[in-house]
Amino acid sequence: MIYEGKQSIFSHQDQYALIRMVNSEDDATTKKHEEGKTTFTLKMAKYLSTSGIGDYLDGINVLLSFLLTVLHLIDCSFWVQGGNQDVGEGQAIITIPELICYIYFLLDFVINFYLSENKLFFTFQTTSLIEYVSIFPSLLARLNIITGYKYIYMLRVLRFLLCYKLDKVLQRLSMEAYKPIVTVMAIIMINSSVLYVVEQDYSIVEYIYFMVVTISTVGFGDVYPTTIYGRFSIIVAILIMFLVLPTQVEMLTRVYSLRSQYARNKYISKKESEHVLLLGSSQVEGFKTFLNELYHSDHGMNDTNTVILQPCAPTEEMTLQLKQPALQSKVIYLEGHPLQNKDLERCSSKDCNCVIVLANKTSRTPKRDDYRNIIHAFAVKQFAKKQKSRKGARVCLQVLQPSSKDLYFNSLGGHETDQVICVDELKLYLLGKTCLCPGINTLISFLIQSSKPSYDITKYDKNKGEWIDDYLCGMQNEIYRVPLESVAFVGLTFSQISSAIYKELNIILFALEVELESGTSVFVNPVEYLFEDYLHYGYVIANEMPNIDEIQQTKFPEYIQKNYCFPNQQRQQINKNALQQEAEYLKEILSEGIKDDSSKHPAYYQVKPQTITTGLPKVGDQEKFENHFIVCGVVTDMKYLMMPLRARSLKNIQPIVILNQDLIPTEIQLQINKFPKVYFQQGSPLNTEDLKKACIQKASALVILQKSADQEEGLSNIVDADTIFIYKTVKLLNQNINIITELASISTISFLQISRNNYVQKYDWSVSEPFASGEIYISTMLDTLICQAYYNPFITRSASVNKKHKKLYQATKLQQSNLFLINIPPKYQEKTFGELFEILLTEQKMIPIGLYRGEKVKNNNKPYVFLKPPMDVVVSSKDRLYVLSGKQPKEQENILDNEKNQGKETASQYYNIKSKLQGEEGRVDIEFSRELMKFKDKMQSFVKGLNKINSEVFNQGLIHEEFISKVRGTLKEELANLNPAT
């Protein structure tokens, strides 16, 4: 009744809140009551079992039991043979340790008795009875309370049976052989003591010898029992051995049969050699690629060992790989799990130099695989922290999805030198970049891969008529990291040093590793960076490891003047602890705020989200639809394919047509909606009518996206079947189109081969024409890249783009360059590559790194990549040039035409600001216009402030009004000259 009367005062939410509060109070009371009922005995027993102290106490008990047995055998050697008389006083060297053992045994027994739940059962259990028999009689005899006969002291040896107490602890450590060993030793020790007391014909050592000979079934007969009691003890010992030992050995054999030798082996780290821990779910091809790159001779004498830790035994293919002579003594395969501490201990993970995790590129569940690999890497880092007082092991990790990369660094607090390579992100970016820059896949694979077909570049002849010589000669080049610490470099720019090194050593210096306050980053072609007096590391392209001394002794022309006006910038703080780094990371997040996904990529997103065009222009308008890109298929994270095709640095953006049988999922469509000029055509790339609707005859490039594993149930060659059919169908409709695709099985590349040359049979698939032209992407390239990341910790680290660091890079004249493929100007077409290198680096601030040779240049049916040609190679009109430039190079033909009309256009360029800001596609350069508006606002605020000050001064009669009007007029003229529209 009271509740009904109060019903109008309390709402339903208040009633529920009161009920929850009462229930929570009841739960708290119940919990406190239960905790109060928990006795000190249970708490103590729980603490000993969970903390591991109980295991240590058992270990000490077993150790002292073994010591007591040894003391007994030593004591027996002092006894007088014959009779069971009193042995008398013992030696001090024996009695004192013996009494210490007795004291510990009694204390341990009292503690276990007190902690036991059923004290009656504990009192009469087998181990307790052994405690009574092995302790109390001999202790009373040693204290002279009872007579110390031989058979009383003989009972001490029964203490050895308590060594079985350690069996449960050792089973957790996978030491199953402990129990049979204890059984054999117990039979030997106990029966030797019994024989010594009842026989007394030989010494204790001779009876131990007799028991060993008897158990081994040899039986020499030189020592044997003569009394009935001695012979009966031997019968009992042999029966026990026949009944107990075979059962234990059978169980041991069964356990070891379930575990392979890889599950039993362990790696012991050595101080003189480092080792890396290789984890992950990659296929055998991925491990093979990584190991071949790791132990290649180009990396010098490598004493690093590799420990592969996998949850299952190696396959037959993996076993054959491990038996290779180059890997047999370096690679150790262990079966175990990274989440088990005992397995991490077996592979000495606490001493490993680096943890490398390879991802399975064909996984059906990429998200789950990424989570598993991240947890495994984190488990090793945590184990290393617990074992040593250091930050943990360095990690080089492969993930499949871009979101997993952020998860590792944000959630798990990645180390400063940890490197995470996203497979899908790099793959899609390379496929998109290849549309603009054909052959980039082949070019990058040359630069980061050491295992290649051999070719003697000293025998290269530029006049030979076969393209394979050019191709193999360029293939021998790769990236090397070299120190640049010569005093001669100080005061020179990067372009001056790169030009001199190329002239003198025929080595292309294209990137620089710079240490600044923001951290250590790699900058590609920072042409105007001024070298200071501290150690730099440069990245060069060469056919072998360069001679460091020759690089340091590079000579420069006398006319080059050095500049010593260095910007006042602090170097990176090396001794920064993890807490400071975490605080800076949180501070940066709080200062910048939470941003949407588009803010991470300001250099790519062009427009606001819009609705994708679900259809192409009509038939009448398709004639204007040309030089576009066609994408066959839809994959997750498709935005990374669009980014290089929608870069803000591009002057013109070409349309993108997505051709797919099914509609685009909503989550993928939301990614694509942020890019302009993207069209969708529902249809099949195997249908010629659908391809014609997509204007295949006028398309410049076509990307074939590989089906994900969860969409295809077949084998890898069946997955490639659709790719092969699409390739053949498109080539029939447009022979000149650039096709880019990924193959799940490299063996299927033979179906795409055009000419029937014997280069593939002589070398391998890397010399096939589709791969030489850059049409094929190989996923194992990223396994090579992660090996390069192990050797060069900063090779995959890009410079930060926040405002503070951006100002720092501008002050030090550091910039990032991109790779472009440009046409060679007509006036340079008959020059050598060496001359072209010098001209472009000096005049255009671009670094040429290779040629993309056209068709029919040297009996080739397809274009091919020629990386770092020799200096005397003459370029032709069919060649195109790979250059590293900070901005998109202008077409050289337009530059020549503009030089003629430069005088006429000069005036309009200065006065028409709007046309200067606006590109060919009508897109405004936002950054430049914003800077102009900021300058305008500052000038206006400056005028207002000056007017206010002048008015105040004028009121004081200190300045004339004519002077004020004159200043105002001057400022207005300056603003009018800056922007006529205002």
N, C-alpha and C positions, 0 to 999 in steps of 0.2 A: 504493500500500500504506500509505503514511503517512496519507493522507486517510481510508482505511477504518479504520485504527486509531484515529483521532480522532473517528470518527463519533458515538460515544456522548457525547462532551464537548460538541460544538457542535450546537445544534438547527437545524432548517431555516431558521428566521427569522434566526439568526446567520449561516448560510451565505449567504443572500440579501443580508444587510447587508454582508458582506465583499465579495461580488461587486460590489454597487453602489458600494462605496467604491473598489475597484480600478478599476472602469470610470470613475468620476468623476476619479480621479487620472490615468488615461490620457488622458481628454478634456482635462483641464487642461494636461497635458504637451504634447499635440498642439496645443492652442491657443497655448501659449507658443512652440512651435516655429514655428507658422505666423506668429505676430507677429514672431518673430525674422527670418523670411525676408523680411518686408515691408521694402523698401528705403526710404531717406529720400526718393528721387525720387517713389515712388508716394504716400507719405504727404503730401508737399508738393503734388502734383497734386490729390489728393483734398481737401485742405484748401482750396485755391484755388477748386475747383469747388463745394464744399458751403457755404463761408462767404460766397460772393458777392464776395470780393476779386478773383477773376479777372475778373468782369464790370466792376468798377471800373477795373482795369488796362486792359482793352480800351477802355473809354470814354475814358480819358485818352489812349490811343494814337490813337483816332479824332479826338479834339479837336485834338491836336497835328498830326495829318496835315492836317486842314482849315486849321489855322493856318499850316502850312508852305506850303500852296497859296496862301493869301492873301499871305504874304510874297513868294512867287515873283512874283505879279502886281504887287505894289508895286515889287519889284526891277526888273521889266521896264520900268517907266515911266521909270527912270533910264538905261536903255541908249541908246547912240547908234545911230540907224538906219543900216542899210547894212553888208553884209559879216558874216562869222562870226568877226570878230576877238575877241580877248580883251576881256571886259567890264571887266577891271580890278578894283580894290578896291571892295568893296561898302560901302554905308552902314552905320555902326555900329548904327543903329536896326534894321537887318535882320540883320546877321551875328550879333549876340549872341543874339537869340531863336532864330535858325536853328541855331546850335551847341548850344543847350540842347535843342532838339528832336532833333538828331542823337544826343546823348548818351543821351536817354531811349529812342530807337528801338534803339540798340545794346544797352542793358541789357535791354530787353524781349525782343529777339531772342535774347540769350544765355540768359536765363531759360527761354524757351520751348524753345530747343534742348536745354538741360540736362534739362528735364522731359519731353521727348518720348520715347516708347517706341522708335520706329523713327527713329533719327537720320538715316539715309540718305534715307528718304522725306521727312522734314522738310526736308532740305537742298535737295531738288529740286522741292518742291511750288510751286504757282503763287504763293502769298502770299510765300514766301521769295524767289522770283525777283524779284518786285516790290520786295521789301525791298533786294535787292542793287542793282538798277538805280536806285532812287530815292534811295538813301542814299550809297553809296560814291563814285560819280563826282563828285557835287556836293560831298561832304565833302572829297575829295582836292583838288578845285579850290579850295575855300574855304581849305584849308590851304596853298595854293601848291605842292603836290606835283606836280600836273599843270596844264596850261594851262586856264584857265577860259573855254572857248569857249561861245557862246550855246547850242548844241545840247546841251552837257554840263549846263548849269544848267536847260535845258528838261526834263531827265529828272526834276527834282524834282516836277513836276506829276503824274507817275504815282503819287505817294504818295496822291493823292486816291482811287485805286481801293481802298485798304485801308479806306475807310469802310464797305465791305460787311461787315467783321468784326463790326460791331454789329448786324447784321441778326437773328441768332439771339436776342440779348438782347431786342430790340424786339418780336420775334414773341411772346415770352412775355408781353409787356405789351400785346398786341393792337394793334400799330402796323404793319399790313401795308403801308401806303403809303410806308414808308421806302425800299424798294428801287427803285421807279420814280423817285423823286425823286433818289436818288444817281446813277442811270443818266443822267438828263437833265443833271444838273450836271457829271458826269464828261465827257460828250461836249462840253459847252460849254467847260469849263476846258482840257481837253487839246488840243482842236482850235484853240482861240484861241491857245494857246502855240505850237503847230506852225506856224500861219499867220504868227504874228509873227516866227518865226525864218526861215522859208523865203520869205516874201513881203517883209516890211520896208517896205511902202508906207504902212501906217497904224499908228496906235498900238495898244497892247494893248487899250485900252478899246473902240476901234472894231471890233476883231476879235471881241471878246465880243459887241458889238452885232450884228455880222454873223451870228454863230452863233445868237443868239437869234431873229433874223428868219428865218434859214433853217429852223430846227427848227419854227418856228410856221407854215411854208409861206407866209409873206407875200412875202418876197423883193423888197424895194424896189429893189435894184440900185444903190444909191448907194455901197456897199462890196462889192467882189467880188475873188476871187483872180485873178491874172494868170499865175502860173507853173504848170508842169505838176505840180510837187510839191504846191502848194497846192490845186489842183483835185482831185488824187488823194486828198488827205486829206479833202476834203469828201465825195467819193464814198464813202470808207470810213466816215465818220461817219454818212452818211445810211443806208447799208446796215446798220450796226450798230443804228441807231435803228429801222429797219423790221423787223429780225429779232428784236431783244431786247425792245424796249419793248412791242410789242403782247402778247407772251406774259406779261410782268409785269403789264400792265394787265388782261389777261383773268383772271389768277389773283387779282388784287385785286378785280375785280368779282365773281368767283365767291365769294370769302370774304365780301364785304359783302352779297351776295344771300342767303347763309345766315344772316346776322345782321340782325335788324330794326333800325330806328332806335332802338328802346328799349334794344337791347343796345349801341349805340354812344354814346348820350347819357350825360352825367354832370351831377351837381349840384355847384355850387360854393357853399360856405357863405359867408354874409355876416355881418359883425360886427353889423350893425344889426338883423338878424332871426334868430330861432331856427328850428330845424326839428326835426320828429320823424320817426323811421324806422319805417315801417309794414311789418311782416312777417306771416307766417302763411299758413294754407291755407284761410281762410274763403272762402265764396262771395261773389258780387258784392253780394248783399243786405247782408251783414255789413259790407263796406267802405263801402257807401253809407250805412248807418245811422250808422257811426262818423264819417264825414266830414261828414255833415249836422249831427251834434251838435257836432263840433269847431268848425265855422265858423258856428254859429248866433249871431245878434245878441245873445242873452242873455248871452253870455260876453264882451261888449264888443268893442272894436276888436282884431281878432286878426291880427297880422302873422306868425304862425307858418306856415312852409311844411311840407308833408308830402311825404316821399319814399317811394314804394311800391316795394319791392324784391321781385320775384317771379321764379321760375325760367323763366317762359314769357312770351310776348307777351300783351298784354291781349286779352280776348275782345271781341266786338262790343258786348255789353252794357256791359262795363267802359269801352270807348272812348267810348260815348255819355255815360256818367256823368262821365268826365274832361273832356268838352267843355262841361260846364255853365258858364255865365258866372261863377258864384260860386266854382268850383273850378279853372277853367282856368289862372289865374295863380298858384294856391297849391299845386296838387298836381302832382308830377312822378313819372311812372311810369318805372322802370328795370327792364330785364330782366337778371337776374344771380342769383348764389347767395350766401347769407350766409356760406358757408364759404370763399369765395374772397376773399383779401385785396384783389385788384384791384377786385372789385365793391364791397367795403366802402369802398375808397378812392374809387370813383366816386360813391358816395352820401354822402361826407363823414360817415361814421358816427362818426368820432372827435370831431366837433363837435356831434353831435345832442343835443338836450335830453332826449329820452326814446326808448326803444325799445318799441314797442307790437306785441304779437303776438296776432293773432286766430285762434281755433281754428275748425275746420270742424265745425259742430254736427251734421252728418249723416254723419260719417266712419264708414267700415266698420271701420277699425282704430284705435280711439281711443288705445290704448296706444302704438302706433308713432307716431301723429301727435303725441302729447304729448312723446315723447322727441325727435322731430325739432324741435319748436318750442323745447324747452328748450335743445337744443344750439345752435340758431341764436341764441337770446338770449345764451347764454354766449359764443358766438364773437364777437358784437359787443362784449360787455363786455371780453373779453380783448384784442381789437384796440384798443379805446379805452385800455386800460391801457398797451399797448406804445407807442402813439402819444403819449400824454400821461402825465405823472406825477400821475395822480389815480386815484380808486378805480374808475372806469368809469362807463358810462352807466346811468341809471336805467331800470328795466324795469317795464312793465305787461303781464302775461302772462295769457292765457286757457289753461286746461287743461281736459280733458274728464273725467278721473278724479281723485278725491280723493287717491289715492296719489301722483300726479304732483306735487301741491302740496308734500307733505313731501319728495319727491325733490329738488325745486328748492332748497328752503331748507337741507336737511341735506347733500346731496351737493355742490351747487354754491356753497354759502355765499352765499345771497341778501343783497343790500344792505339796509340799514335802511329805505330808502324804496321798495324794490321791492314791487310788489303783484301777487299771484297770485289770480286769480278762477277758481274751479272751477265749470264749467258744470253738470255733473250734480248736484253737491252743492246748489247754489243752486236749481236747477230742482226737484229732488225735495223740498227743504225747503219751497219755495213751494207746491207742489201739496199737500203735507200740511198746511201752515198754512192753506190756503184752505178745507180741510174744517172747521176750527174758526172761521175768520174769513173768510167769503165776501167776495169783491171785493178781496182784498189784492193780487192780480196787477195789477188795474187801478189801484189806489191807488199802488203802487210805480212803475208805468210813468209815471204823471203826474209823480211827484216827481223822476224822474231823466231825463226826456226833455224836450227843448226844442222839437223840431219837432212841432207840433200844429196842428190846425185853428184858425184865428184866430177870436177872438170879442171884441167890445167889451164889457168888463165894466161900463163906465159906463152902458150901456143895459140892464143886467139889471133885470128887473122880477119881483119875487117872486110877484106875483099872476097871472102868466101860467100858462096851464093846460097847457103842454107840458113834458115832462121834459127835452127836449134843451137847454133854456136853463139849467137847473140843472147838467146834466152838462157842457156846454161852459164854463160859468162856473167850475166847479171844476177843469176840465182845464187852465186857464191857469196854475195854481199849480205851483211846483216848488221844489226845494231850492236855497238860496244860502248861501254861506259868507261871514260878515261878521266884522270885528274888533270886539272889545268891550274897549276900553281906557280908558273914561271913569273918572275918579276917583269919580264918583257911584255907580258899581257896587260899590266896595270896601265890604265889611262887610255886603252884602246877599246873600240866598240866591238860588239859581237860580229858584225858584218866584216870588219877589217881583219879580225882574227880568223874567221871562217875562210875568207878569200885567200889569206896567206897560207893557211894549212892545206887548202886544196891545191894551190899552185905548187907547193913544195913536196907534198906527200901523197897527192891524189886521194885525199880522204875528205869526205863531206861532213863538216861539223854543222849539225842542223838543230840541236836543242841544247839547253843549258839547265842544270840543276842549281837553283839559287836558294840560299838560306837567308830568310828575312825574319822580321819580328812576327809575321803572320804564320811562319812555319817554312818548311822546306818543300818547294814545288818545282816542277819541271815546266819550262817555257820553251815552246817551239818557235825557232827563228825570232828571238828578241833582237832585232837588227840594231837598235840604237842603245842597247844596254851597255853601260860603261863599266869595264872590269875594275874592281877594287882589289886591294892588297889582302886577299884571303883566299882560301882554297875553294875553287869551283870544280864541278864535275860536268864534263861535256858528253854528249851523246853523238857518236859519229857513225857513218856508214862506211864500212871497209870490208875487204874480202878476207881479212884475218885480223887477229888481235894486234892493234897498232903498237909500235914501239913507243913507250911513254917518254923516253929520253929524247927521241927525235921530235916529238910534239913540243916538249918544253923548250927545245932549241930552235924553234921556228924563227926565221929571220923576216923582218919587215922592211919595206922600202924606207929610205931616209926622208922622203918628202912627207910621210905621214906624221902629223903632229899629235902628240898625246895631250889628253885633257885630264887634269887632276881635280876638277871641280866636282867632287862627289857629293851627292845628296846626303844630308845628315839623317841616316836611318839606322836604327838599332838592329843588331843581329838577333837571331832566334835564341830564346832562353832554353838551354838544354835541360837544366836541372829543375824542371817544373814537375811537381808531384801530381798524382792523380786527382787529389782533392781540388787543386787549383784549376786543373783542366776541366773538371766537372763543373766548377763554379762559373768559369768563363762560358762554358757551353750553355748553362742555364741562363746566364745573364744575356747571352745573345738571343736566346729564344724569347725571353721576356721583353727585350728591347724591340725586337722585330715584330713580335706578335704572331698569332696564328694566321697563316696564309693558305690560300687554296693551292691546288696542285700546279696551276699554271704559273704561279710565281716562282717555282723552282727552275723554270726554263724560260727566262725573259727573252732569250735570243731567238726563240722559235715561234711562239704564239703570235699570230698576226691579227686576229679579229676576235670579237666577242662571240660567245656560244651562239650558234645558229642551227637551223635545221638542214641536214644534209640533203642535197638534191637527189631525189629518188628517180633518176632517169636522165638520159642524155639528150642533147639537142635534137631537134627533129631532123628528118632526112635531108631537108633542104639546107639546114644549117650545119650539117656535119662536114661540109667542105672546109669550113673555117676551123674545125676542130682537129688540130694537128700538133706534132711535136709534144705529145702528152705521154704520160706514164700510165700503164695498165698494171693493176695488182690483181692476181688470180688467187682468191681465197681470203679468209679472214682469220686472224689469230688474236689471242689476248695481248694487251699492251701494244696495240697497233700504232699508238701515237709515236712510238720510237721509230717506226718506219717513216712516218710523215715528217718528223723533225728536220732531217737534213734536206728534204725537198721543200720545206717552208722556212728556211733560215732567213733571217732578216738581212743577212749580208748579200743575198741574191738580188740582182737587179730585176730579173724577170722570174716569175714563178709559173711553172707549166702545170696544166690541169692534171688531175689524178683521177683515174677511172677504176673503181673497185668492181670486179666481176666475180660474182659468187652465186651458187645455186640457191642458197637460202638467204633470208633476210638477215641483216646485220643485227646482232643482239644489242639490247639497249645500253648495257654498260660500255660496249665498244663504240657504239654510235655517239655516246657522250664525249668520248675522247676525240673522235674525228670531227665533231661539230666545231671545234676551236680552230680549224684550219680552213682557209678559203679555197675555192675552186676544186672541191672534192665532189665527185659524182659517183653514183651507185647504179650498176646495171645488173639486174637479176638474170642469171643465165649460166651456162657451162662453158669453160674455156676449151672443151673438146668439141663444141658445136661451132662450125665455121660461121653460121648465121649470127650467133651471139658475138663472135669475135669481130665480124664485120660491123655490127651495130656499135661496137666499142671503137670503131675506126682503127682497126689493127694495121691497115695498110700505111697509115700516116703516123703511127705511134713511134716514139724514139726509143722506149725501153719497156720491158715487161718483166715483172717480178712474180715468180711462182713460189707461193708460200707452202711449206711442207705441212701436211696434215699432222695434227697432234696425235699422240699415241692413244689417247682415250677415244678417238674417233675412228681408229683403224685397228682391227684385230689381227691383221696379218703380220708377216715378217717384213724386215726392212726392204728387201727387194720388191715386195708387193707394194709397199708404200711408194717406192720410186717409180712404179709402173705408170701411175697417173702423171707424174712429172715428165717422164719420157714421152708419153703420148701427147701431152700439151706442147712440149718442146717441138716435136715433129710437126704437129698441126700448125703451130704459129709460123714456123720456118717456111712452110709451103705458101702461106699468105703474105709474109713479109721477110724476105731473105736478109735484109740489112738491119733488122731490129736487134737491139741489144737485150738478150735474155739473161736474167740472173735468177739462180735457184740454189737450193740446198739439197744435197743428196744424203739419204740415210745410210746408204752403202756405197762406198767409193768404187766398188767393182762395177757398178752400173754405169760408170762414166764412159765405158766403151761403147754404149748404145748411142751416145751423143757425138762420138768421134766422126769426123768427116773424111779425112784422108786416111789411107791405109799405110801409114808409115810404121817403121819398126822401132820408133823411139820409146813407146810405152813398154814394149817387150825388153828393150835394152836397159831402160832405167826403171821408171815406175809411172804411176798415174799422174804425177806432178808435171810431166812433160807432154801431156795430152793437149790438144788444141783448145778444147773448151776451158780447161783450167788456165792455160797460158793467156787466154783472152780475158779472163776474169769473170766468166759466166758461172763458175761453180764456187759455192761457199762450203768449206770443210769445218765441221764442228770441232775437230781435234786441234784446230788452230788455237783455241782458247786454253787447251791443256798446255800447249807450248807457252802461251802468254803467262800463265800462272807460274810456270817455271822461271821465266824471265823476271817476274815480280819477286820471286824468292831471291834471285841474285841482285836485283836492283829495287830496293824497297820503295822508291819514289816514282817508278816508271808509270804506274797507273794512277798516280795522284794528280788531280787537276787543281789549279789555283782557285782559291776562294773568290767569290764574286760579291761579297757584301761591300757596303759603302766604304768602310774603313780600309779594307784591303785594296779596293779599287783605287783609292787615292794614293796608297802606298806604291802600287804598281805604276801609276802614272808618274809619280815623283822619280822613281828609279828607271823609267822608260822600259818597263817590262810589258810585253804583249804576247798573246797567243796567236799562232798562225794556223791556218787550215790548209788542207791539201786540195789543189785544183788541177784540172787538166785543161790546158790552153792550146790554141793553135799557134804555130810558130810563125812569126811575121815573115812576109816574103823576103825582106832584106836580110834576114838571118838564116834563110833556109839552106844555104850552101856553106855555112860556117860549121866548125867543129863543136862538139859538146863542151869542150874546155873553154872556147871563146864565148859560147853562149852563156856558160855559167858565170863568167866574169862580168859580162855585160848586164845580165839580169840582176845579179847581186849588187852591182855598183849603182846602176841607174834606177832599177825598179824595186830594190830591196826584197827580191824574191830569190829563193834557193832552189834551183833545179835539182831533182834527185833521180830522174829517169825519163825514158821515152816510152810512148805507146805507139808502136810501129803499125802502120796500116797494112791492109791486105796487099798481096802480090808484090811485096817489097823484096823478099828473099824466099820465093817458092812457098809462101805461107797462104793458106786458105782463109785464115782468120787473123785479126790483129793479135799482137802479143806484147808482153811487158819486157822492157829492156832496162833493168835497174842499174843505175850508175854506170853508164857506158864509159869506156876508156876515153881519154881526152881527145884523141885524134879521130873519133868516129864522126863522120859528117852526117848532119841531119838533112832530111829530105822533105819535100812538100807533103808527103803522106804521113809524116810523123806528127805526133802531138806530145806535149811536154808536161810532165808532172812537176809542179812547183809548190813550194810552201810560202804562203803569203798571208799577211795580216788582214787583208781585205780582198774581195774578189777582183782579180785582174781585169782590166778593161780589154776589150777586143783590140788587138794591135792594128787591125785595118782601120778601125774608127779613129784610133789615135793618129795615124798618118793623115787621114782626111781632115781631122780637126786641126792639125798643125798648120795647114794651109789657110784655114779660115779663123785662126786664133785671134788675129788682130780685129776682125769684124765683130767677133762675139764677146770680146773683152768687156766692152761698155755695158752690154745687156746683162752680162753675168754679174756685174757689180751692182746694178740698179734694180734688177728684177729678182728680189729675194725669194719670192714665191716659186718661181721656176727653178731656182737653185735647190730648194728644199724638196721639190716634187719629183718623183721618179717616173719611169716610163709607164708604170701600172697605176699611176695616180696615187701612190702611197706616199705619205708625208714622213720624212725622217723625224720621228718623234723626239729623239734625244737632242738633235741640233736645235729644233724649234723650242724645246723646253729651256735649253740653256740661253737662247736669245730672249725668251720671255723673262727669265730670271734676271738677266742683265738689264732689261728695260725697267723692271720693277725696282731694282736697286738704284738706277739712275733717277727715277722719279722720286723715290724716297730721299735720295741725296739732295735733289732740288728743293723738296719741301723743307728738309732740315736746314738747308742753307738760307732759304727765305726767312725761316723763323729766327735764325741767328742774326741775319742782317737787319731784320725789323727791330730786334731788341737792341742791337748796336746803334741802329739809326736813331732810335728814340733817345739814346744817350747822347746823340750829337757827335758821335765819333767817326762817322763815315758819311760820305755824300751820297745823295739819292741817285746821281748819274752813274756812279760806280756800280750800284746795285742793278740798275736796269741794263748796264753793259754786260754784267755777268750772266744775267738771265737770258739775254739775247744769244750769248755765246753757247750756253748749254742747250738752248732750243735748236740752234743750228746743228750742234753735234748729234742730237737725237734725230733730226730730220735727215741727216746724211746716213745715219745708221739704218733707218726704216722709213722710207718715203710715205708708206701707207699711214703712219701715225703722225 
